[in-house]
Amino acid sequence: MSLVDRHVGFVDALRRAGLPVSLAEGLDAARALAVIELTERETLREAYAATMVKRPSYRPGFDTLFDLWFPPVTSALRAPRETGTDADELDLGQADLARLRDRLAELLLGDAGATGDPAFAEFVRAMVERFGRQPAGAGRQNWFSYSVMRALSPGTLMARMLDEVLRGQERGGLAEKVARRRLTDNITGFEDAVASDVRRRIAEDSGVEKIARSVVKPPVDQIDFLRVTKADLAALRREVYPLARRLAARLTIKHRLGQRGRLDFRRTVRASLSTGGVPMVTHMRPRRPHKPELVVLCDASDSVATFSHFTLLLTYALREQFTKVRAFAFVDTVDEITRFFAPGTDVVDAITTMTREADISRFGRSDYGHSFEGFAEKYGDAIGPRTSLLILGDARSNYQRPALATLRRLAGEARHAYWLNPEPHAQWDTGDSIATSYGTVVEMHECRNVAQLAAFIEDLA
């Protein structure tokens, strides 16, 4: 494969993995290749990263794909070993397991993984070659990292390595914590190096394009809300707070520009002196900026459970950005859940308590119409001329009455009303969805991930 083909394939793989790489950035990367030493692999990596990686959260996926498209070695052309090292005195292919574990402990006691030591890289490749290969029929083989980890068990070396590092020092203090953290990071580096070499070998056997499509997880801002895992929620929490500040700022701008202040009599009279006392230009007092009020109405049914978790994270963050935030959840009946998100409460605990105690379900099936009518009857005074109404849900109402007139009245009483729908636009109005009908009353936006939420906020101006 030529360098041009490899470059084009790498850029295409980044885009398929969800990293936003424009045509101009791809050309910038190609120009960078002309001014660097191509044989220096880490320089090549940083040149690509500098031109095509926009956010830190994109870097892990970028590094994984870079290692696939620009591997440090290939099985057909192995890098020569460094001479004069302990690795040469040990036959990595034939040594017994105890000696291999001793060698691994020596490497982990240093910073071999972090510094890119050739001996460390050679050890990793040898261990994958020896323990990672599993037969898979005539003329075929599979590669696995778990079999390498099971054979060497690097985690069980921790006690021995701590004894070596802390020889003569008191145990249980700061020195042990620092040493344990460093060794844990080195073990993680070894595991990552083994996984990277396994991916390289699978790519050689099956084709780099095939494995590239399955090995990289989408960036956190492009993870579908309806497929979020518990592990993803922690990362999403870090994305929420900047978005909450931007949303509050956008709604404040719209409020400030949407209505002029009162007449500034002094400035108007002063300006009229230049036109013989005739007030040709009137001057208005600027409106005093203030934080807007927000009402969040959130579908908490099972079909959008992970999305409702994210929206409640957003509500929790928005509480600090608005003068007043009132949150309501519903399945087929509605209840106010603001009380569960009191200052100082852990948001995960609040969501758990809300699920257990809030009166939001009678039969367990979504009923938007009944929920809107119940909200208007019990909490209609929550919406006023200074309120922004934010509805979050998939607009699937199990073929129940939509209560469009009630929703139209609620939206008319609010200053702004928006609906965020976590389903793809192509699925709107399929089955029991009445998204378009609700969209004629409240401006509806597809919001399947953080990137689309950020785009929605930017478009508010």
KEBA-603622 format. One line per field, with one value per residue (C-alpha): residue number from 1; x, y, z; residue in three letters. Coordinates in steps of 0.5 Angstrom, whole numbers, padded with zeros to 4 digits, always signed. Layout:
! KEBA-603622
nr = c(NUM, ...) .
east = c(X, ...) .
north = c(Y, ...) .
up = c(Z, ...) .
rest = c(ALA, ...) .
//
This chain:
! KEBA-603622
nr = c(1, 2, 3, 4, 5, 6, 7, 8, 9, 10, 11, 12, 13, 14, 15, 16, 17, 18, 19, 20, 21, 22, 23, 24, 25, 26, 27, 28, 29, 30, 31, 32, 33, 34, 35, 36, 37, 38, 39, 40, 41, 42, 43, 44, 45, 46, 47, 48, 49, 50, 51, 52, 53, 54, 55, 56, 57, 58, 59, 60, 61, 62, 63, 64, 65, 66, 67, 68, 69, 70, 71, 72, 73, 74, 75, 76, 77, 78, 79, 80, 81, 82, 83, 84, 85, 86, 87, 88, 89, 90, 91, 92, 93, 94, 95, 96, 97, 98, 99, 100, 101, 102, 103, 104, 105, 106, 107, 108, 109, 110, 111, 112, 113, 114, 115, 116, 117, 118, 119, 120, 121, 122, 123, 124, 125, 126, 127, 128, 129, 130, 131, 132, 133, 134, 135, 136, 137, 138, 139, 140, 141, 142, 143, 144, 145, 146, 147, 148, 149, 150, 151, 152, 153, 154, 155, 156, 157, 158, 159, 160, 161, 162, 163, 164, 165, 166, 167, 168, 169, 170, 171, 172, 173, 174, 175, 176, 177, 178, 179, 180, 181, 182, 183, 184, 185, 186, 187, 188, 189, 190, 191, 192, 193, 194, 195, 196, 197, 198, 199, 200, 201, 202, 203, 204, 205, 206, 207, 208, 209, 210, 211, 212, 213, 214, 215, 216, 217, 218, 219, 220, 221, 222, 223, 224, 225, 226, 227, 228, 229, 230, 231, 232, 233, 234, 235, 236, 237, 238, 239, 240, 241, 242, 243, 244, 245, 246, 247, 248, 249, 250, 251, 252, 253, 254, 255, 256, 257, 258, 259, 260, 261, 262, 263, 264, 265, 266, 267, 268, 269, 270, 271, 272, 273, 274, 275, 276, 277, 278, 279, 280, 281, 282, 283, 284, 285, 286, 287, 288, 289, 290, 291, 292, 293, 294, 295, 296, 297, 298, 299, 300, 301, 302, 303, 304, 305, 306, 307, 308, 309, 310, 311, 312, 313, 314, 315, 316, 317, 318, 319, 320, 321, 322, 323, 324, 325, 326, 327, 328, 329, 330, 331, 332, 333, 334, 335, 336, 337, 338, 339, 340, 341, 342, 343, 344, 345, 346, 347, 348, 349, 350, 351, 352, 353, 354, 355, 356, 357, 358, 359, 360, 361, 362, 363, 364, 365, 366, 367, 368, 369, 370, 371, 372, 373, 374, 375, 376, 377, 378, 379, 380, 381, 382, 383, 384, 385, 386, 387, 388, 389, 390, 391, 392, 393, 394, 395, 396, 397, 398, 399, 400, 401, 402, 403, 404, 405, 406, 407, 408, 409, 410, 411, 412, 413, 414, 415, 416, 417, 418, 419, 420, 421, 422, 423, 424, 425, 426, 427, 428, 429, 430, 431, 432, 433, 434, 435, 436, 437, 438, 439, 440, 441, 442, 443, 444, 445, 446, 447, 448, 449, 450, 451, 452, 453, 454, 455, 456, 457, 458, 459, 460, 461) .
east = c(+0000, +0003, +0003, -0002, -0007, -0005, -0006, -0013, -0015, -0013, -0017, -0023, -0023, -0023, -0029, -0032, -0030, -0034, -0028, -0030, -0024, -0026, -0023, -0018, -0016, -0014, -0010, -0006, -0004, -0002, +0002, +0005, +0008, +0013, +0016, +0017, +0022, +0017, +0021, +0020, +0014, +0012, +0013, +0009, +0003, +0004, +0003, -0003, -0006, -0004, -0008, -0014, -0015, -0020, -0021, -0018, -0024, -0022, -0015, -0016, -0020, -0014, -0009, -0012, -0013, -0006, -0003, -0007, -0005, +0002, +0004, +0011, +0013, +0010, +0010, +0014, +0019, +0021, +0025, +0032, +0033, +0037, +0044, +0047, +0041, +0038, +0032, +0038, +0040, +0033, +0030, +0023, +0020, +0023, +0024, +0020, +0014, +0017, +0023, +0018, +0014, +0021, +0023, +0016, +0017, +0023, +0020, +0014, +0019, +0022, +0018, +0019, +0012, +0012, +0018, +0018, +0023, +0025, +0026, +0019, +0016, +0020, +0018, +0010, +0011, +0014, +0009, +0003, +0007, +0008, +0001, -0004, -0004, -0010, -0012, -0018, -0019, -0014, -0009, -0013, -0011, -0014, -0011, -0013, -0010, -0014, -0009, -0003, -0006, -0008, -0001, +0003, -0002, +0002, -0003, -0001, +0006, +0004, +0006, +0013, +0014, +0012, +0017, +0023, +0021, +0019, +0025, +0027, +0021, +0015, +0009, +0002, +0004, +0005, +0011, +0007, +0001, +0005, +0009, +0002, +0000, +0006, +0006, -0001, +0000, +0005, +0001, -0004, +0001, +0003, -0004, -0006, +0001, -0001, -0008, -0005, -0001, -0006, -0010, -0004, -0004, -0011, -0011, -0005, -0010, -0017, -0015, -0014, -0021, -0025, -0022, -0022, -0030, -0031, -0025, -0026, -0032, -0035, -0033, -0037, -0040, -0043, -0045, -0053, -0057, -0061, -0055, -0051, -0048, -0047, -0039, -0041, -0046, -0039, -0036, -0043, -0043, -0036, -0040, -0046, -0044, -0041, -0047, -0051, -0047, -0048, -0055, -0057, -0053, -0056, -0063, -0061, -0059, -0065, -0069, -0065, -0066, -0073, -0076, -0073, -0073, -0077, -0075, -0069, -0072, -0065, -0061, -0067, -0068, -0060, -0060, -0065, -0061, -0057, -0064, -0067, -0070, -0074, -0073, -0071, -0068, -0071, -0066, -0069, -0066, -0062, -0066, -0062, -0060, -0062, -0062, -0068, -0073, -0073, -0078, -0076, -0081, -0078, -0081, -0078, -0081, -0077, -0076, -0072, -0069, -0062, -0064, -0068, -0062, -0058, -0063, -0064, -0056, -0057, -0063, -0058, -0053, -0058, -0060, -0054, -0055, -0062, -0066, -0071, -0071, -0077, -0076, -0082, -0082, -0088, -0089, -0097, -0098, -0093, -0090, -0085, -0078, -0074, -0074, -0070, -0064, -0063, -0056, -0051, -0055, -0051, -0054, -0054, -0057, -0062, -0064, -0065, -0069, -0074, -0075, -0077, -0081, -0084, -0091, -0090, -0093, -0100, -0100, -0092, -0094, -0092, -0098, -0096, -0103, -0105, -0099, -0099, -0106, -0104, -0099, -0103, -0108, -0103, -0097, -0100, -0097, -0090, -0090, -0090, -0088, -0080, -0080, -0077, -0080, -0076, -0079, -0075, -0078, -0079, -0086, -0089, -0095, -0098, -0104, -0107, -0110, -0104, -0108, -0105, -0109, -0107, -0099, -0101, -0103, -0097, -0092, -0096, -0095, -0088, -0083, -0079, -0081, -0077, -0077, -0071, -0073, -0067, -0070, -0067, -0071, -0072, -0076, -0081, -0088, -0087, -0091, -0094, -0090, -0093, -0087, -0089, -0096, -0092, -0087, -0092, -0094, -0087, -0081, -0078, -0070, -0067, -0062, -0059, -0052, -0048, -0046, -0053, -0055, -0049, -0051, -0058, -0055, -0051, -0057, -0061, -0058) .
north = c(+0000, +0007, +0013, +0016, +0010, +0009, +0017, +0017, +0010, +0013, +0020, +0016, +0011, +0017, +0020, +0013, +0013, +0019, +0024, +0031, +0031, +0036, +0036, +0042, +0038, +0032, +0037, +0040, +0033, +0032, +0038, +0037, +0030, +0034, +0037, +0032, +0026, +0020, +0015, +0018, +0015, +0019, +0025, +0023, +0021, +0028, +0031, +0028, +0029, +0037, +0038, +0033, +0032, +0038, +0035, +0031, +0026, +0025, +0023, +0015, +0013, +0017, +0013, +0007, +0008, +0011, +0004, +0000, +0004, +0006, +0000, +0000, -0007, -0012, -0019, -0020, -0015, -0015, -0009, -0012, -0013, -0008, -0011, -0011, -0012, -0017, -0018, -0021, -0026, -0029, -0033, -0030, -0036, -0041, -0039, -0042, -0038, -0036, -0032, -0029, -0026, -0024, -0020, -0017, -0015, -0011, -0008, -0005, -0003, +0002, +0007, +0002, +0003, +0011, +0012, +0007, +0003, -0002, -0008, -0007, -0007, -0013, -0017, -0015, -0017, -0024, -0025, -0024, -0029, -0034, -0034, -0030, -0034, -0039, -0044, -0043, -0049, -0051, -0045, -0040, -0037, -0032, -0027, -0025, -0021, -0024, -0031, -0026, -0023, -0030, -0033, -0027, -0024, -0018, -0016, -0021, -0018, -0012, -0014, -0016, -0010, -0006, -0009, -0008, +0000, +0001, -0003, +0000, +0005, +0005, +0002, +0005, +0012, +0017, +0013, +0007, +0011, +0014, +0007, +0004, +0009, +0009, +0001, +0001, +0006, +0001, -0005, -0001, +0001, -0006, -0009, -0003, -0005, -0012, -0010, -0006, -0011, -0016, -0011, -0010, -0018, -0018, -0013, -0016, -0023, -0020, -0013, -0006, -0003, -0009, -0008, -0001, -0001, -0005, -0003, +0004, +0007, +0013, +0020, +0021, +0027, +0022, +0017, +0016, +0017, +0011, +0007, +0010, +0005, +0007, +0008, +0013, +0017, +0019, +0022, +0025, +0029, +0033, +0035, +0037, +0043, +0047, +0046, +0048, +0055, +0056, +0054, +0059, +0065, +0064, +0064, +0070, +0074, +0072, +0075, +0081, +0082, +0080, +0086, +0093, +0097, +0104, +0110, +0114, +0121, +0125, +0122, +0123, +0130, +0131, +0128, +0133, +0139, +0138, +0138, +0144, +0141, +0136, +0129, +0125, +0119, +0116, +0113, +0107, +0104, +0098, +0092, +0089, +0083, +0077, +0070, +0067, +0062, +0054, +0049, +0042, +0037, +0030, +0023, +0018, +0012, +0006, +0007, +0013, +0011, +0013, +0019, +0021, +0020, +0025, +0030, +0030, +0031, +0037, +0039, +0039, +0043, +0048, +0049, +0053, +0058, +0060, +0064, +0059, +0051, +0047, +0040, +0035, +0028, +0024, +0017, +0017, +0022, +0028, +0030, +0035, +0032, +0039, +0037, +0031, +0035, +0040, +0043, +0039, +0032, +0027, +0027, +0019, +0019, +0024, +0020, +0013, +0017, +0020, +0013, +0010, +0016, +0020, +0019, +0019, +0012, +0009, +0003, +0004, +0006, +0013, +0018, +0025, +0027, +0025, +0028, +0035, +0036, +0034, +0038, +0044, +0043, +0042, +0046, +0051, +0057, +0054, +0057, +0065, +0070, +0070, +0062, +0058, +0051, +0045, +0038, +0032, +0026, +0021, +0023, +0016, +0016, +0009, +0011, +0016, +0023, +0028, +0034, +0038, +0044, +0044, +0044, +0050, +0053, +0052, +0054, +0060, +0062, +0061, +0066, +0060, +0053, +0047, +0040, +0035, +0028, +0023, +0019, +0019, +0024, +0018, +0014, +0020, +0019, +0011, +0007, +0010, +0017, +0023, +0027, +0032, +0033, +0036, +0039, +0044, +0046, +0046, +0047, +0040, +0038, +0031, +0031, +0024, +0026, +0031, +0034, +0035, +0038, +0043, +0045, +0046, +0051, +0054, +0055, +0059, +0065) .
up = c(+0000, -0002, +0003, -0001, +0000, +0007, +0008, +0005, +0008, +0015, +0014, +0012, +0018, +0022, +0019, +0020, +0027, +0028, +0028, +0025, +0020, +0014, +0007, +0009, +0015, +0011, +0006, +0012, +0014, +0007, +0007, +0014, +0011, +0007, +0012, +0017, +0018, +0016, +0019, +0026, +0027, +0033, +0030, +0024, +0029, +0032, +0025, +0024, +0031, +0030, +0024, +0025, +0032, +0035, +0042, +0047, +0048, +0040, +0042, +0044, +0038, +0034, +0037, +0036, +0028, +0028, +0030, +0025, +0019, +0021, +0025, +0029, +0025, +0021, +0022, +0015, +0017, +0024, +0027, +0029, +0037, +0041, +0043, +0049, +0053, +0058, +0053, +0049, +0054, +0055, +0050, +0050, +0045, +0050, +0057, +0062, +0065, +0072, +0068, +0063, +0069, +0072, +0066, +0066, +0073, +0071, +0065, +0070, +0075, +0070, +0065, +0059, +0057, +0057, +0054, +0048, +0050, +0044, +0050, +0052, +0045, +0043, +0050, +0048, +0041, +0043, +0049, +0044, +0039, +0044, +0048, +0044, +0038, +0038, +0032, +0029, +0024, +0018, +0016, +0020, +0027, +0032, +0036, +0043, +0049, +0055, +0054, +0054, +0061, +0063, +0062, +0065, +0070, +0071, +0077, +0081, +0081, +0085, +0092, +0089, +0086, +0092, +0096, +0091, +0090, +0098, +0100, +0107, +0107, +0112, +0108, +0108, +0107, +0101, +0098, +0098, +0094, +0089, +0088, +0087, +0082, +0078, +0078, +0076, +0070, +0068, +0068, +0064, +0059, +0058, +0057, +0052, +0048, +0048, +0046, +0040, +0038, +0038, +0033, +0029, +0028, +0026, +0021, +0018, +0017, +0016, +0013, +0017, +0014, +0017, +0024, +0024, +0023, +0029, +0034, +0035, +0040, +0038, +0041, +0048, +0044, +0039, +0043, +0042, +0048, +0047, +0048, +0053, +0058, +0066, +0064, +0059, +0064, +0068, +0061, +0059, +0066, +0064, +0057, +0061, +0065, +0059, +0055, +0061, +0061, +0054, +0054, +0059, +0055, +0049, +0052, +0056, +0049, +0046, +0052, +0052, +0044, +0044, +0047, +0048, +0054, +0056, +0053, +0056, +0056, +0058, +0052, +0047, +0049, +0049, +0042, +0040, +0041, +0035, +0031, +0033, +0039, +0034, +0037, +0031, +0034, +0040, +0045, +0050, +0056, +0056, +0059, +0065, +0064, +0068, +0068, +0065, +0068, +0066, +0066, +0064, +0062, +0061, +0059, +0064, +0061, +0059, +0052, +0053, +0060, +0058, +0055, +0061, +0065, +0061, +0061, +0068, +0068, +0064, +0069, +0075, +0071, +0069, +0076, +0077, +0071, +0071, +0076, +0077, +0075, +0076, +0073, +0072, +0069, +0067, +0064, +0064, +0069, +0071, +0078, +0080, +0081, +0083, +0090, +0088, +0086, +0092, +0092, +0095, +0092, +0088, +0081, +0081, +0088, +0086, +0080, +0084, +0089, +0083, +0080, +0087, +0090, +0084, +0082, +0075, +0072, +0073, +0068, +0066, +0058, +0056, +0055, +0053, +0052, +0059, +0062, +0058, +0061, +0068, +0068, +0066, +0071, +0077, +0075, +0070, +0074, +0073, +0066, +0065, +0060, +0063, +0062, +0057, +0056, +0055, +0053, +0052, +0050, +0043, +0042, +0042, +0046, +0045, +0040, +0046, +0045, +0044, +0047, +0042, +0044, +0051, +0049, +0044, +0050, +0055, +0049, +0048, +0055, +0055, +0052, +0049, +0048, +0045, +0044, +0044, +0041, +0042, +0036, +0029, +0024, +0020, +0025, +0027, +0025, +0025, +0029, +0035, +0034, +0033, +0032, +0027, +0030, +0036, +0032, +0029, +0036, +0039, +0035, +0035, +0034, +0033, +0039, +0039, +0042, +0045, +0039, +0036, +0043, +0042, +0035, +0038, +0043, +0038, +0033, +0038, +0037) .
rest = c(MET, SER, LEU, VAL, ASP, ARG, HIS, VAL, GLY, PHE, VAL, ASP, ALA, LEU, ARG, ARG, ALA, GLY, LEU, PRO, VAL, SER, LEU, ALA, GLU, GLY, LEU, ASP, ALA, ALA, ARG, ALA, LEU, ALA, VAL, ILE, GLU, LEU, THR, GLU, ARG, GLU, THR, LEU, ARG, GLU, ALA, TYR, ALA, ALA, THR, MET, VAL, LYS, ARG, PRO, SER, TYR, ARG, PRO, GLY, PHE, ASP, THR, LEU, PHE, ASP, LEU, TRP, PHE, PRO, PRO, VAL, THR, SER, ALA, LEU, ARG, ALA, PRO, ARG, GLU, THR, GLY, THR, ASP, ALA, ASP, GLU, LEU, ASP, LEU, GLY, GLN, ALA, ASP, LEU, ALA, ARG, LEU, ARG, ASP, ARG, LEU, ALA, GLU, LEU, LEU, LEU, GLY, ASP, ALA, GLY, ALA, THR, GLY, ASP, PRO, ALA, PHE, ALA, GLU, PHE, VAL, ARG, ALA, MET, VAL, GLU, ARG, PHE, GLY, ARG, GLN, PRO, ALA, GLY, ALA, GLY, ARG, GLN, ASN, TRP, PHE, SER, TYR, SER, VAL, MET, ARG, ALA, LEU, SER, PRO, GLY, THR, LEU, MET, ALA, ARG, MET, LEU, ASP, GLU, VAL, LEU, ARG, GLY, GLN, GLU, ARG, GLY, GLY, LEU, ALA, GLU, LYS, VAL, ALA, ARG, ARG, ARG, LEU, THR, ASP, ASN, ILE, THR, GLY, PHE, GLU, ASP, ALA, VAL, ALA, SER, ASP, VAL, ARG, ARG, ARG, ILE, ALA, GLU, ASP, SER, GLY, VAL, GLU, LYS, ILE, ALA, ARG, SER, VAL, VAL, LYS, PRO, PRO, VAL, ASP, GLN, ILE, ASP, PHE, LEU, ARG, VAL, THR, LYS, ALA, ASP, LEU, ALA, ALA, LEU, ARG, ARG, GLU, VAL, TYR, PRO, LEU, ALA, ARG, ARG, LEU, ALA, ALA, ARG, LEU, THR, ILE, LYS, HIS, ARG, LEU, GLY, GLN, ARG, GLY, ARG, LEU, ASP, PHE, ARG, ARG, THR, VAL, ARG, ALA, SER, LEU, SER, THR, GLY, GLY, VAL, PRO, MET, VAL, THR, HIS, MET, ARG, PRO, ARG, ARG, PRO, HIS, LYS, PRO, GLU, LEU, VAL, VAL, LEU, CYS, ASP, ALA, SER, ASP, SER, VAL, ALA, THR, PHE, SER, HIS, PHE, THR, LEU, LEU, LEU, THR, TYR, ALA, LEU, ARG, GLU, GLN, PHE, THR, LYS, VAL, ARG, ALA, PHE, ALA, PHE, VAL, ASP, THR, VAL, ASP, GLU, ILE, THR, ARG, PHE, PHE, ALA, PRO, GLY, THR, ASP, VAL, VAL, ASP, ALA, ILE, THR, THR, MET, THR, ARG, GLU, ALA, ASP, ILE, SER, ARG, PHE, GLY, ARG, SER, ASP, TYR, GLY, HIS, SER, PHE, GLU, GLY, PHE, ALA, GLU, LYS, TYR, GLY, ASP, ALA, ILE, GLY, PRO, ARG, THR, SER, LEU, LEU, ILE, LEU, GLY, ASP, ALA, ARG, SER, ASN, TYR, GLN, ARG, PRO, ALA, LEU, ALA, THR, LEU, ARG, ARG, LEU, ALA, GLY, GLU, ALA, ARG, HIS, ALA, TYR, TRP, LEU, ASN, PRO, GLU, PRO, HIS, ALA, GLN, TRP, ASP, THR, GLY, ASP, SER, ILE, ALA, THR, SER, TYR, GLY, THR, VAL, VAL, GLU, MET, HIS, GLU, CYS, ARG, ASN, VAL, ALA, GLN, LEU, ALA, ALA, PHE, ILE, GLU, ASP, LEU, ALA) .
//
